[in-house]
């Protein structure tokens, strides 16, 4: 958020480059430590995940591993990171939900910002995996920003960040300077169109596995979108509690299991 306000057109996001997750993995991990009590020395054992582990796994492990001297919230810290594993995205979510759902033959949809991933599981083993790099929430945000309704009011396409912020807050308010207007009308129109054009064909591609599926689940930030639950329910896709945190929760549990063996 601070980076955006400092330079709205100069920020570098994970989704701005195919190497974004590698380039920013260390920065994202270190910045997350500012939400925890400050300390001088840290030793972290990390289990990470990425949408294509075969392509990016080794690079992410290399980017994170090592001893890093940084300033966190004004305090000098030395942080030593050991990467235990880099898993395919969704593996953590499956581990976290293993007691809640029957994963004998499960389908997991991970709806992210830039990418939607469909993984088939035999219990905790991924048996197949497909991902669509153009079916993420960013396409929905772009459709809203350039919609006729929004452009008619603003006289130009909207700022993508402010559209995202309004969706995440759930009030559809656009920034701070338009208190008497919101983009809910544009959102309500764009959501089913985005689902039909982006996600629905992707869901359809997995339909050969649906009849034997013991569970069909959607996680990721996209599963938190207002109103998407009813669209997913029509496809018998369940949304667990706190869907955006399931993958991280499972990775944490895996890390605890691995480090307990040391």
Secondary structure, 3 states (H helix, E strand, C coil): CHHHHHCCCCCCCHHHCCCHHHHHHHHHHHHHHHHCCCCCEEEEEEEEEECCHHHHHHHHHHHHCEEEEEEECCEEEEEEEEEEEEEECCHHHHHHCCCCCCCCCEEEEEECCCCEEEEEEECCEEEEEEEECCCCHHHHHHHHHCCHHHHHHHCCCCCHHHHHHHHHHCCCECCCCCCCCECHHHHHHHHHHHHHHHHHHHHHHCHHHHCCCCEEEEECHHHHCCCHHHHHHCCCCEECCCHHHHHHHHHHHHHHHHHCCC
